[in-house]
Amino acid sequence: MKIYRLKLEIQPSDFHFTRSALDSKDRIAFIYGKKITSVNEANIKGENTREKKSDLIGTGDSVYFVSEKLKNILTSHISEEDVYFLPQVIYGDDYYLLNITGLKECMDLENSTYSTFENGMPDEITKLVLEEDKIEAYAIFRIKEKPLHIFVTEKLKKSLEEHNCTGILFMDSMDLTFG
């Protein structure tokens, strides 16, 4: 099974992002897979706006907002328990906070290459190998061992590409020490 990391695509001509969408307490809960039920809209500030708006807008800190189009595609590939969409208005348009709930404990510790913290938990992961049997039911997910990253299956990637979703970069590198 081919897995990709989902990232915000940065194209200077149509780059969109927002700043500080979540307070620090909510951001930590969000990253660790907790359901966020409200966002302080005063914190959402669009930057580098252009006429053409991306389907994926990010904050630079692993918080992403998706357009109605992207939300509809995602919901056709996922179950409601996996992702929660919190409606927001950004740049005057309807977007949704992409809240991936729950973390998957699926890192193959034997076959991955990584350093560890003093408590034995993975730190710098230079080669991530996933236990496919633990993720085959998920089209989009975060992993418990490194929750900042979002992963998608090849099937979801192809669907997003077929629908010409913008603002998305798919990385096949499983070196989690950069970008």
ZIWO-V763765 format. One line per field, one symbol per residue. phi: phi as a letter, one per 30 degrees, with the letter a starting at -180 (. if undefined). psi: psi as a letter, one per 40 degrees, with the letter a starting at -180 (. if undefined). Layout:
BEGIN
phi->???
psi->???
END
This chain:
BEGIN
phi->.dbbccbddccedbdbabchdbdedddddedciddccabdddddbdbhdbddcddcbbcibicbcbdeededddddcbcdddbcccdbcbhicdbbddcdcicccbddddcdcacbdedidecdccbcccdedcbddcdbaccddaddcccbddddedddddchdcicbcccdcdcdbg
psi->hhiihhihhhhddfhhiiigdiiddddddddfeihheihhddehhiifiidhhidhhieefehiiiiddddddddeeiidddihhhhihhfeihihhgghhiihgehgddeihiiiideeihchhdhhhihdeeedehdhiiiddgedihiiidddddddddefhiehhhhehfheei.
END
